[in-house]
């Protein structure tokens, strides 16, 4: 082929090359500039041919001349920055080759445009810096799932370097024993079935670090597409959700179960199962410790029933496995090798056959620091605590404590709702439930049953004189005594105050009598409280099933009626219910209703009995106001009946207010009419003296009627005098400072202590009528009366003798210096008009 033709072919070939080619002769003049070079520089060949190559190529390009002259034509490659004619900059890689033609030296510069590749490389470098600086673990994988890049966050999270996972399939290096492989396969399938460009796939997955620690991650997979929408690779972003999952999956579910008031065993089961789901390598147990220091299983979902039965009831102690020891010490116990640890000597046979090798147990403590239970993790291999599991423990313990505290509070609420807080016996609610069951059992069996209503006699006096703290101890001891007497299967409860009830199943009247006598005997011995002997007795009413009633409420009512009947017969005994008793109770209920109406509509009356100066039988000392009730249908109702009724039904305070108001009004009316009444005495109950407003009320009543404090005498019972309640004693002092007279009624009939007489500001003692009645024939009555008169004289306390009915009685009292006499011999109780007439008439002078 001719040389010219060869040259043309060569030029055409060079013109078609994709890379820019520039030929320069030995003078540095450009002799060839192909179309690719035109495109790269933005210049036409005509514009550059014949120009110095320095205008386009770096000066270093000339350095090849010496090499060419030396005969070295090997290519030299270098980076090249190209300034285009339009001002833009391109990047290229230049390879220079020298050659000779006809003795002349030429150089050929081959320039590859790498601007786009360089930009992509720089962008990737920048992206790598961003990804490695991110807190999110990131994986880049090809469409086949092969890992090509991981960032530093993933290394920090899972411990793997890029070289250890590169070319492996997505997530495969991080799988472990309990990783869900179906989820892994679903994530890897993204490239085969890519979603729409805006979609991604997210799954929660349990993975393992390089060191074997389990972690829960949230993995989001996105398919990356090019500008044409063609998938090019996959991007996975991993977030550690271990704590979040524990909170959401564990805490939320357990708290929700508690909010729904599920039983403790169900809530404990949810807790353990959730722990095992979050960390499947764990076998979780939750045990409670009872009041006797024994372990009982609340939940152990993956332990067999036989193992649970063997654990339940075991005592805690210094060498009682992991759980028993943790509960004993109150500190965590970590056993990494059950087979050799001495704490498991007596218990390893229970768990080793199950393949369990290690156990960590943590005490569950209440708010007061007491150990309520244990929360434990069992393992099939030997190892100690890891951070992930420790986080589970910490969260689980708080939930365990919350659950057990809730159960403790629930039991306390149940105790308060269904048991008497003082004696621990069933209260009315619990008693009625359990008694109803016993009655139903008796109905099915066709057997007898006895219901006892037990009331302590004069217990109110114990409270009034000794204080409520002493009364509480008496109730507790009495309950214990009754409980000791009753049989297994008998039911004992406390309804309220001093009222106890008992149900005796499979018990006829004869056996009931025997048991009741034992109960009465148990109540009789004195109870020692703070060194003092408290004497008590009980009165019992008995109702029999089915004769007296076929349900609990009826039997309770009938037994209550029988108890009141027994009290009416003298206290300290018992009575079986009889039908006529019910009629008496109904009459009492009607009488109570009528008494309320009488108080409301002012249908009661006060009569007044005169009191005379014994030294001068013609001088009126005062009058005592005495209650009277003339019932519309029953006629005259004795005060002893309706006053006691008022005390029992809570009307005594209202009755006392009525008496004070009526008596003061009447005395003021007499004064206005010119009837000379020196003073009036009224009786107040013990509850009146507990009223902190009594002194103010007395003062206001006196002021309202224009009376002076000396015009009024307030009579109190011995129970008031003996009271150790600070409020009662303060009230007595207030009344004394007010100036009213204070009198002790029925002196000598109770348990009066002479020590109280000089301690209290008393103005008057009323000698009980029982002493006066026996003065006619009893030397002891005369001796005692003389003693009381001397006591009054020595303490400067006036003595009033009540119930003077004979001249012999009057004469003895006058001879022995009794200051004031009161009784039928001198004047009977009279309505106000009759008293006025009596005082103005011939009876105003009392015969002596």
C-alpha positions in Angstrom: 0.0 0.0 0.0 1.4 3.4 -0.9 2.6 5.5 1.9 0.2 8.3 1.2 -2.8 6.0 1.4 -1.5 4.5 4.7 -1.3 8.0 6.1 -4.8 8.8 5.1 -6.1 5.6 6.7 -4.2 6.4 9.8 -5.6 9.9 10.0 -9.1 8.6 9.5 -8.6 6.0 12.2 -7.3 8.6 14.6 -10.2 10.9 13.8 -12.7 8.2 14.8 -11.0 7.5 18.2 -13.3 8.4 21.2 -10.4 9.9 23.1 -8.8 13.2 22.2 -5.6 12.9 20.2 -3.1 15.8 19.7 0.0 15.3 17.5 2.9 17.7 18.0 6.1 17.9 16.0 9.6 18.4 17.2 9.1 22.1 17.3 6.1 21.8 19.6 3.6 22.8 16.8 0.3 21.1 16.7 -0.1 19.1 13.6 -3.2 17.0 14.3 -6.3 17.7 16.4 -9.1 15.0 16.1 -12.8 15.6 16.6 -12.8 14.3 20.1 -10.1 16.9 21.0 -12.3 19.5 19.4 -15.2 18.5 21.6 -12.9 18.3 24.7 -11.4 21.8 24.3 -14.3 23.4 22.5 -12.0 24.5 19.7 -12.0 23.6 16.0 -8.9 21.9 14.4 -8.5 24.9 12.1 -8.1 27.1 15.2 -5.3 25.2 16.8 -3.3 23.5 13.9 0.1 25.2 13.6 -0.1 26.7 17.1 2.3 26.0 19.9 1.1 23.0 21.9 1.8 24.9 25.1 -1.4 26.8 24.6 -3.3 23.5 25.2 -0.9 21.1 26.9 1.1 21.7 30.0 4.8 22.5 29.8 5.7 19.2 31.2 4.6 17.8 27.8 8.0 19.1 26.4 9.9 16.8 28.8 9.2 13.9 26.5 11.5 15.4 23.8 14.7 14.4 25.5 13.3 10.9 26.2 12.4 10.5 22.5 15.8 11.6 21.4 17.2 9.0 23.7 15.0 6.5 21.9 12.6 5.9 24.8 9.0 6.1 23.4 7.2 4.5 26.4 4.0 6.3 27.4 3.9 8.7 30.2 0.5 9.1 32.0 -0.6 12.1 34.0 -3.7 14.0 35.1 -4.6 17.0 33.1 -6.9 20.0 33.8 -8.4 21.4 30.6 -9.6 25.0 30.3 -12.2 25.0 27.5 -12.7 27.8 25.2 -16.1 28.5 26.9 -14.4 28.9 30.3 -15.5 25.5 31.6 -13.0 23.1 33.1 -12.7 19.4 32.3 -10.5 16.7 33.8 -8.6 14.3 31.7 -6.0 11.5 31.9 -3.2 12.1 29.4 -0.9 9.4 28.0 2.0 10.7 25.8 3.9 8.6 23.3 6.9 9.7 21.2 7.8 8.3 17.8 9.9 9.1 14.7 9.0 9.3 11.1 11.6 10.0 8.4 14.0 11.1 11.0 11.6 13.5 12.6 10.4 13.2 16.2 6.7 13.5 16.9 4.7 13.2 20.1 1.1 11.9 20.4 -1.0 13.0 23.4 -4.0 10.7 24.1 -6.4 12.4 26.5 -9.3 10.6 28.1 -12.1 12.8 29.5 -12.6 11.6 33.1 -14.6 14.6 34.3 -17.8 12.7 35.0 -16.0 9.8 36.6 -13.9 12.2 38.8 -17.1 14.0 39.9 -18.7 10.7 40.8 -15.6 9.7 42.7 -15.6 12.9 44.6 -19.3 12.7 45.3 -18.9 9.1 46.6 -16.0 10.3 48.8 -18.2 13.0 50.2 -21.1 10.6 50.6 -18.8 8.1 52.4 -17.7 10.9 54.8 -21.4 11.7 55.5 -22.3 8.0 55.9 -19.4 7.2 58.2 -20.3 10.3 60.3 -24.0 9.2 60.7 -25.3 7.7 63.9 -27.4 5.3 61.8 -25.9 2.0 60.7 -25.9 1.9 56.9 -25.3 -0.9 54.5 -24.9 -0.6 50.7 -25.5 -3.8 48.7 -25.8 -4.7 45.1 -29.0 -5.8 43.5 -28.0 -9.4 44.3 -27.8 -8.5 48.0 -24.0 -8.6 48.2 -22.7 -6.1 50.7 -20.3 -3.5 49.2 -20.2 -0.9 51.9 -20.9 -0.4 55.7 -20.5 2.8 57.6 -18.7 3.4 60.9 -22.0 3.4 62.9 -22.7 -0.2 61.8 -19.2 -1.2 63.0 -19.9 0.5 66.3 -23.3 -1.2 66.6 -22.4 -4.7 65.6 -18.6 -4.8 65.7 -17.9 -5.9 62.1 -15.4 -4.2 59.7 -16.1 -3.9 56.0 -13.6 -6.6 55.1 -15.4 -9.1 57.3 -18.8 -8.7 55.6 -17.9 -7.5 52.1 -19.3 -9.8 49.4 -21.6 -11.5 51.9 -25.3 -11.4 51.5 -27.3 -8.7 53.2 -27.8 -9.5 57.0 -26.2 -12.9 56.8 -23.2 -12.0 59.0 -25.5 -10.7 61.8 -27.9 -13.7 62.1 -27.8 -16.0 65.1 -29.7 -18.7 66.9 -33.0 -16.8 67.3 -32.9 -14.6 64.2 -36.0 -14.9 62.2 -34.6 -16.1 58.9 -37.9 -15.6 57.1 -37.6 -11.9 57.8 -34.0 -11.9 56.5 -35.2 -13.6 53.3 -38.0 -11.0 52.9 -35.5 -8.2 53.2 -33.1 -9.8 50.7 -35.8 -10.2 48.2 -36.2 -6.5 47.7 -34.0 -6.5 44.6 -35.9 -9.3 42.9 -39.2 -7.6 43.5 -38.4 -3.9 43.9 -41.3 -1.7 45.0 -42.2 1.6 43.5 -39.5 4.3 43.6 -41.1 6.0 46.6 -41.6 2.8 48.6 -39.4 1.0 51.1 -39.5 -2.1 53.3 -39.1 -2.0 57.1 -38.9 -4.9 59.5 -37.9 -5.5 63.1 -35.2 -8.1 63.4 -33.3 -9.8 66.2 -29.6 -9.8 65.2 -26.3 -10.5 67.0 -23.2 -8.5 67.4 -19.7 -9.9 66.5 -19.4 -10.7 70.2 -22.7 -12.6 70.2 -24.8 -10.0 72.0 -28.4 -10.0 70.8 -29.9 -6.7 69.6 -33.3 -5.7 68.2 -33.0 -3.5 65.1 -35.4 -1.8 62.8 -34.1 -2.4 59.3 -35.3 -0.1 56.5 -34.4 -1.2 52.9 -34.6 1.2 49.9 -33.8 0.4 46.3 -31.6 3.1 44.8 -32.4 4.0 41.1 -30.5 6.0 38.5 -31.9 9.0 36.7 -33.8 6.6 34.3 -35.5 4.9 37.2 -33.4 1.7 36.8 -32.5 -0.1 40.1 -28.8 0.1 40.7 -28.3 -1.0 44.3 -29.9 -1.4 47.8 -29.5 0.8 50.8 -30.2 -0.6 54.3 -30.5 1.6 57.4 -30.4 -0.1 60.8 -31.7 1.5 64.0 -31.1 -0.1 67.4 -34.6 -0.4 69.0 -33.7 -2.7 71.8 -34.8 -0.2 74.6 -37.8 1.0 72.5 -38.9 -2.5 71.9 -38.6 -3.4 75.5 -40.7 -0.3 76.4 -43.3 -0.9 73.8 -43.5 -4.7 73.7 -42.9 -5.3 77.4 -43.9 -2.2 79.4 -46.9 -1.3 77.4 -48.4 -4.8 77.3 -47.8 -5.4 81.0 -49.2 -2.0 82.0 -52.2 -2.6 79.8 -52.8 -5.9 81.4 -52.7 -4.3 84.8 -55.0 -1.5 83.7 -57.5 -4.2 82.7 -57.3 -5.6 86.2 -56.1 -9.0 85.0 -55.1 -11.4 87.8 -51.5 -11.2 89.0 -50.6 -14.6 87.5 -51.8 -13.5 84.0 -49.9 -10.3 84.1 -46.8 -12.1 85.3 -47.2 -14.5 82.5 -47.4 -11.7 79.9 -44.3 -10.2 81.4 -42.2 -13.4 81.2 -43.5 -14.3 77.7 -42.6 -10.8 76.4 -39.1 -11.0 77.8 -38.7 -14.4 76.2 -39.9 -13.0 72.9 -37.6 -10.1 73.0 -34.6 -12.3 74.0 -35.5 -15.9 73.0 -32.4 -17.3 74.6 -33.8 -16.5 78.0 -36.1 -18.6 80.2 -37.8 -16.1 82.5 -39.4 -16.8 85.9 -41.3 -14.5 88.3 -41.7 -15.7 91.9 -43.4 -14.1 94.9 -42.3 -14.4 98.5 -45.2 -14.9 101.0 -45.3 -13.6 104.6 -43.8 -16.9 105.9 -40.7 -16.5 103.6 -41.7 -19.1 101.1 -41.4 -19.0 97.3 -44.5 -19.4 95.0 -44.5 -19.2 91.2 -46.4 -16.3 89.6 -45.1 -17.2 86.1 -42.6 -19.5 84.5 -44.0 -20.1 81.0 -41.2 -22.3 79.7 -40.7 -24.4 82.8 -42.6 -27.7 83.1 -45.4 -28.0 85.6 -43.4 -30.6 87.6 -40.5 -28.2 88.2 -42.9 -25.4 89.2 -44.6 -27.7 91.8 -41.2 -28.6 93.2 -40.2 -25.0 93.6 -43.5 -23.8 95.1 -43.5 -23.6 98.9 -39.7 -23.8 99.2 -38.3 -21.5 101.9 -35.9 -18.7 101.1 -32.5 -19.0 102.7 -28.7 -18.5 102.5 -28.3 -21.5 100.2 -31.6 -21.9 98.3 -30.6 -21.7 94.6 -30.4 -18.4 92.8 -34.0 -17.2 93.7 -34.2 -18.3 97.3 -30.8 -16.9 98.0 -31.5 -13.5 96.2 -34.7 -13.2 98.3 -32.8 -14.0 101.5 -30.0 -11.6 100.8 -32.0 -8.9 99.2 -29.3 -8.6 96.5 -28.8 -10.1 93.0 -27.4 -13.6 92.7 -25.6 -14.5 89.5 -24.8 -18.2 89.1 -23.0 -18.9 85.8 -22.6 -22.7 86.4 -25.5 -24.4 88.2 -23.6 -27.7 88.0 -20.8 -26.6 90.3 -22.2 -23.6 92.3 -22.9 -24.6 96.0 -26.0 -22.4 96.2 -27.7 -25.0 93.9 -26.6 -28.1 95.9 -30.1 -29.0 97.0 -31.9 -27.8 93.8 -29.8 -28.5 90.7 -31.6 -31.8 90.2 -34.7 -29.8 89.4 -33.2 -27.8 86.5 -30.2 -29.7 85.1 -32.5 -32.3 83.4 -34.1 -29.4 81.6 -30.7 -28.4 80.1 -30.4 -25.3 82.2 -26.8 -24.2 83.0 -27.0 -20.7 84.4 -29.4 -18.5 86.4 -29.4 -14.9 87.4 -31.9 -13.9 90.0 -32.8 -10.4 91.2 -34.9 -9.5 94.3 -38.1 -7.6 93.6 -38.4 -5.0 96.4 -41.3 -2.9 97.5 -41.3 0.8 98.3 -40.4 0.1 101.9 -37.4 -2.0 100.8 -38.9 -5.4 101.7 -38.4 -8.3 99.3 -41.7 -9.1 97.6 -40.4 -11.7 95.1 -37.7 -12.5 92.5 -37.2 -12.1 88.8 -34.9 -14.6 87.2 -33.3 -15.5 83.8 -32.2 -19.1 83.1 -29.8 -20.0 80.3 -28.8 -23.2 78.5 -25.1 -22.1 78.4 -22.7 -20.8 81.0 -22.3 -17.1 81.0 -22.8 -14.0 83.1 -24.8 -10.8 82.6 -24.7 -8.9 79.3 -25.8 -5.3 78.9 -28.8 -6.2 76.7 -30.2 -8.6 79.2 -29.4 -6.3 82.1 -31.6 -3.7 80.5 -34.3 -6.3 80.3 -33.8 -7.0 84.0 -33.9 -3.4 85.0 -37.2 -2.8 83.1 -38.7 -6.1 84.2 -37.9 -5.4 87.9 -39.8 -2.1 87.9 -42.8 -3.9 86.4 -42.5 -6.8 88.8 -42.4 -4.4 91.8 -45.3 -2.4 90.4 -47.4 -5.6 90.0 -46.5 -7.0 93.5 -47.1 -3.6 95.1 -50.5 -3.5 93.3 -51.3 -7.0 94.6 -50.2 -5.9 98.1 -52.4 -2.9 97.9 -55.2 -5.0 96.5 -54.9 -7.4 99.4 -54.8 -4.5 101.8 -57.9 -3.1 100.2 -59.5 -6.5 100.4 -58.5 -6.8 104.0 -60.0 -3.3 104.7 -63.1 -4.1 102.7 -63.8 -7.6 104.1 -62.0 -7.8 107.5 -62.2 -5.9 110.7 -59.1 -3.7 110.9 -58.9 -4.1 114.7 -59.4 -7.9 115.3 -58.6 -9.2 111.8 -61.9 -11.1 111.8 -64.3 -11.0 108.9 -66.4 -7.8 108.9 -70.1 -7.6 108.0 -69.5 -7.9 104.3 -67.2 -10.9 104.4 -69.3 -12.5 107.2 -72.5 -12.3 105.2 -70.8 -13.8 102.1 -69.3 -16.7 104.1 -72.4 -17.2 106.2 -74.5 -17.4 103.1 -72.3 -20.2 101.8 -72.6 -22.1 105.1 -76.4 -21.7 105.0 -76.5 -23.0 101.4 -74.4 -25.9 102.4 -76.8 -26.7 105.3 -79.7 -26.4 102.9 -78.2 -29.0 100.5 -77.1 -31.3 103.3 -80.4 -30.9 105.2 -78.5 -30.2 108.4 -79.0 -27.7 111.3 -77.1 -24.6 111.8 -76.8 -22.0 114.6 -76.2 -18.3 114.3 -75.0 -16.5 117.4 -75.2 -12.8 118.0 -72.7 -11.9 120.8 -72.7 -8.5 122.5 -70.2 -7.5 125.2 -71.9 -6.2 128.3 -71.3 -2.6 129.5 -68.5 -2.3 127.0 -69.4 1.4 126.5 -68.4 1.9 130.1 -64.9 0.5 129.4 -64.5 3.0 126.6 -65.9 5.9 128.6 -63.8 5.2 131.8 -60.6 3.6 130.4 -60.4 5.1 126.9 -60.8 3.7 123.4 -57.3 2.3 123.3 -58.1 0.0 126.2 -61.4 -0.8 124.6 -59.6 -1.9 121.4 -57.4 -4.2 123.3 -60.4 -5.7 125.1 -62.0 -6.4 121.7 -58.9 -8.0 120.3 -58.4 -10.3 123.3 -62.1 -11.2 123.3 -62.0 -12.0 119.6 -59.0 -14.3 120.2 -60.8 -16.0 123.1 -63.9 -16.7 121.1 -61.8 -18.0 118.2 -60.1 -20.4 120.5 -63.4 -21.8 121.7 -65.0 -22.3 118.3 -64.6 -25.5 116.2 -62.8 -25.8 112.9 -65.3 -24.8 110.3 -67.1 -22.4 112.5 -67.3 -18.8 111.3 -66.6 -15.8 113.6 -66.9 -12.2 112.6 -67.2 -8.7 114.1 -70.1 -6.6 112.9 -69.3 -3.3 114.7 -68.4 -1.9 118.0 -68.7 -4.7 120.6 -70.9 -7.0 118.4 -69.5 -10.3 117.4 -71.4 -13.0 115.3 -70.7 -16.7 114.8 -72.1 -19.4 112.5 -72.0 -23.0 113.8 -72.6 -25.4 110.9 -73.9 -28.9 111.6 -75.0 -27.8 115.0 -78.3 -28.5 116.8 -79.8 -26.6 119.7 -78.1 -28.8 122.3 -74.7 -28.5 120.8 -75.2 -24.8 120.3 -76.0 -24.4 124.0 -72.7 -26.2 124.9 -70.6 -24.0 122.7 -72.4 -20.8 123.9 -71.6 -21.7 127.5 -68.0 -22.1 126.6 -68.0 -18.7 124.9 -69.5 -17.1 127.9 -66.9 -18.7 130.1 -64.2 -17.5 127.8 -65.4 -13.9 128.1 -65.7 -14.0 131.9 -62.0 -13.9 133.1 -60.6 -10.3 133.5 -58.5 -8.9 130.7 -55.3 -7.3 131.8 -54.5 -4.0 130.0 -51.6 -1.8 131.1 -51.7 -3.5 134.5 -55.4 -3.0 135.1 -58.0 -5.8 135.2 -60.9 -5.2 132.9 -63.9 -7.3 133.8 -66.2 -8.1 130.9 -69.0 -10.5 130.2 -71.1 -11.3 127.1 -74.7 -11.8 126.2 -75.6 -14.1 123.4 -78.7 -14.5 121.2 -79.2 -17.7 119.2 -81.1 -18.3 116.0 -81.5 -21.8 114.5 -81.6 -22.7 110.8 -84.1 -23.6 109.4 -86.6 -23.1 112.3 -85.9 -19.4 112.9 -85.0 -18.3 109.3 -83.8 -19.6 106.0 -81.4 -16.8 105.0 -78.5 -15.0 106.7 -80.2 -11.7 107.2 -83.3 -13.2 108.8 -81.1 -15.3 111.1 -79.0 -12.3 112.1 -82.2 -10.3 112.9 -83.6 -13.1 115.0 -80.4 -13.7 116.9 -80.1 -10.0 117.6 -83.6 -10.0 119.0 -82.8 -13.0 121.2 -79.6 -11.2 122.4 -81.6 -8.2 123.5 -84.1 -10.5 125.3 -81.1 -12.1 127.1 -79.9 -8.7 128.2 -83.3 -7.8 129.5 -83.1 -11.0 131.7 -79.9 -9.8 133.4 -76.9 -9.9 131.0 -74.1 -12.4 131.0 -76.4 -15.1 129.7 -78.0 -16.4 126.5 -81.4 -16.9 124.9 -82.8 -18.7 121.9 -85.0 -16.8 119.6 -88.8 -17.1 120.2 -91.4 -15.6 118.0 -92.9 -13.4 120.7 -89.5 -11.6 120.9 -89.9 -10.3 117.4 -93.1 -8.5 118.5 -91.3 -6.9 121.4 -88.6 -5.6 119.0 -91.2 -4.2 116.7 -92.7 -2.4 119.6 -89.3 -0.9 120.4 -88.9 0.2 116.8 -92.3 1.9 116.9 -91.4 3.5 120.2 -88.2 4.8 118.7 -90.1 6.4 115.8 -92.6 7.9 118.2 -89.8 9.3 120.4 -88.3 11.0 117.3 -91.7 12.6 116.6 -92.1 13.6 120.2 -88.8 15.4 120.2 -89.5 17.1 116.9 -93.0 18.3 117.9 -92.2 19.1 121.5 -94.5 16.3 122.9 -92.3 15.5 126.0 -92.7 17.1 129.4 -90.5 18.1 132.3 -91.8 17.6 135.8 -89.9 19.0 138.8 -89.2 17.5 142.2 -88.4 19.9 145.0 -85.3 19.7 147.1 -85.2 21.1 150.6 -82.6 22.4 153.1 -82.5 19.6 155.7 -81.6 22.1 158.5 -84.7 24.0 157.7 -87.3 21.8 156.2 -89.4 24.8 155.1 -86.7 26.2 152.8 -86.7 25.2 149.1 -83.1 24.4 147.9 -84.0 23.9 144.3 -85.8 21.5 141.9 -84.7 18.6 139.8 -86.1 18.4 136.2 -87.3 14.9 135.4 -88.4 13.8 131.9 -92.0 12.5 131.4 -93.6 11.2 128.2 -97.3 10.7 127.9 -97.6 8.5 124.8 -100.8 8.9 122.8 -101.6 5.2 122.8 -99.3 3.7 125.4 -99.9 6.2 128.1 -97.2 7.1 130.5 -93.8 5.7 129.2 -91.3 5.3 132.1 -88.1 7.4 131.7 -85.9 4.4 132.3 -87.4 2.9 129.1 -87.2 5.8 126.7 -84.0 7.3 128.0 -82.2 4.0 127.4 -83.9 3.8 124.0 -82.6 7.3 123.2 -79.0 6.2 124.1 -79.3 3.2 121.9 -80.7 5.0 118.9 -78.5 8.1 119.1 -81.1 10.6 120.3 -79.6 11.2 123.7 -77.7 14.3 122.7 -80.8 15.8 121.1 -82.8 14.9 124.2 -80.2 16.6 126.5 -80.4 19.8 124.4 -84.2 19.8 124.7 -84.1 19.3 128.5 -81.7 22.1 129.0 -83.6 24.5 126.9 -87.0 23.6 128.5 -85.7 23.7 132.0 -84.0 27.1 131.6 -87.1 28.5 129.9 -89.3 27.3 132.8 -87.0 28.7 135.5 -87.1 32.1 133.7 -90.9 31.9 133.4 -91.1 31.2 137.2 -88.9 34.1 138.0 -91.1 36.3 135.8 -94.2 35.1 137.6 -92.6 35.7 141.0 -92.4 32.0 141.9 -89.2 31.7 143.9 -87.2 28.7 142.6 -83.5 29.0 143.7 -82.1 26.7 141.0 -82.9 23.8 138.7 -80.9 20.6 138.2 -80.8 18.6 135.0 -79.2 15.3 134.1 -76.7 15.1 131.2 -75.4 12.0 129.5 -71.8 11.0 129.1 -72.0 11.9 125.4 -73.0 15.5 126.3 -69.7 16.0 128.1 -67.8 14.8 125.1 -69.5 17.6 123.0 -66.9 20.4 122.7 -69.7 22.9 122.3 -71.4 22.1 125.6 -70.0 25.0 127.7 -70.8 27.5 124.9 -74.3 26.1 124.6 -74.9 26.3 128.3 -73.7 29.9 128.4 -75.9 30.8 125.4 -79.0 29.2 126.9 -78.5 30.9 130.2 -78.0 34.3 128.5 -81.0 33.7 126.2 -83.3 33.3 129.3 -81.7 35.9 131.5 -80.3 33.4 134.0 -77.1 33.3 136.0 -74.7 30.2 135.9 -75.5 29.6 139.6 -79.1 29.0 138.7 -78.2 25.8 136.9 -76.9 22.5 138.3 -75.6 19.8 135.8 -75.7 16.2 137.0 -73.2 13.7 135.6 -72.8 10.0 136.0 -69.8 8.2 137.4 -68.7 7.2 133.9 -68.1 10.9 133.2 -66.1 11.4 136.4 -63.9 8.4 135.7 -63.3 9.2 132.1 -59.7 9.6 131.1 -60.6 11.4 127.9 -58.8 14.8 127.9 -61.7 16.5 126.2 -64.2 15.4 128.9 -61.9 16.7 131.7 -61.4 20.0 129.9 -65.2 20.3 129.4 -65.7 19.8 133.2 -63.2 22.5 133.9 -64.8 24.9 131.4 -68.2 24.4 133.0 -66.8 25.0 136.4 -65.1 28.2 135.2 -68.5 29.3 133.7 -70.0 29.1 137.2 -72.6 26.4 136.9 -72.9 23.8 139.7 -71.6 20.3 139.0 -73.3 17.3 140.7 -72.3 13.6 140.7 -75.5 11.5 140.5 -76.1 8.1 142.1 -72.9 8.3 144.2 -71.8 5.0 145.7 -73.5 2.6 143.3 -70.6 2.1 140.8 -66.9 1.9 140.9 -66.3 5.4 142.2 -62.7 6.3 143.1 -62.3 8.7 146.0 -59.2 10.0 144.2 -61.4 11.6 141.6 -63.5 13.5 144.1 -60.7 15.9 145.2 -59.4 16.2 141.6 -62.7 17.3 140.0 -64.4 20.6 140.7 -67.6 19.0 142.1 -70.2 21.0 144.0 -72.6 18.3 144.9 -72.9 14.5 145.6 -76.2 12.8 145.2 -76.5 9.9 147.6 -78.2 7.1 145.8 -81.7 6.1 146.8 -80.7 2.5 147.5 -78.7 3.7 150.5 -81.6 5.9 151.8 -84.1 3.1 151.3 -82.2 0.7 153.6 -81.7 3.3 156.4 -84.8 2.0 158.2 -83.4 -1.5 158.7 -79.7 -1.8 157.7 -76.8 -1.0 159.9 -74.4 -1.2 156.9 -76.5 1.3 155.0 -76.5 3.7 157.9 -72.7 3.3 158.2 -72.1 3.9 154.6 -74.4 6.8 154.5 -72.6 8.4 157.5 -69.3 7.8 155.7 -70.5 9.6 152.5 -71.8 12.5 154.5 -68.4 12.8 156.3 -66.6 12.7 152.9 -68.8 15.4 151.6 -68.2 17.5 154.7 -64.5 17.1 154.6 -64.2 17.9 150.9 -66.7 20.8 151.2 -69.1 19.1 148.8 -72.8 19.3 149.4 -74.6 16.0 149.7 -78.2 15.5 148.4 -80.1 12.5 149.7 -82.5 11.1 147.1 -85.5 8.9 147.7 -86.5 10.1 151.2 -89.8 8.4 151.8 -90.1 7.8 155.6 -89.8 10.0 158.6 -87.1 7.6 160.0 -85.0 8.1 156.9 -85.5 11.9 157.1 -84.6 12.1 160.8 -81.4 10.0 160.4 -80.2 12.2 157.6 -81.0 15.4 159.5 -79.3 14.0 162.6 -76.2 13.2 160.6 -75.9 16.5 158.9 -77.2 15.8 155.4 -77.6 19.3 153.8 -80.3 18.6 151.2 -83.2 16.1 151.1 -85.3 15.0 148.1 -88.0 12.4 148.0 -91.7 11.5 148.1 -92.0 12.3 151.8 -91.1 15.9 151.0 -92.6 16.4 147.6 -93.3 14.3 144.5 -92.3 15.2 141.0 -95.0 17.6 139.6 -95.9 19.4 136.4 -95.0 23.1 136.5 -98.6 24.3 137.3 -99.0 21.8 140.1 -95.6 22.7 141.5 -96.6 26.4 141.5 -99.9 25.6 143.2 -98.2 23.3 145.7 -95.6 25.9 146.6 -98.2 28.6 147.0 -100.7 26.5 149.0 -100.7 24.7 152.2 -98.2 22.2 151.0 -95.5 24.8 150.8 -94.6 24.0 154.4 -93.2 20.6 154.8 -94.0 18.9 158.1 -91.1 18.1 160.3 
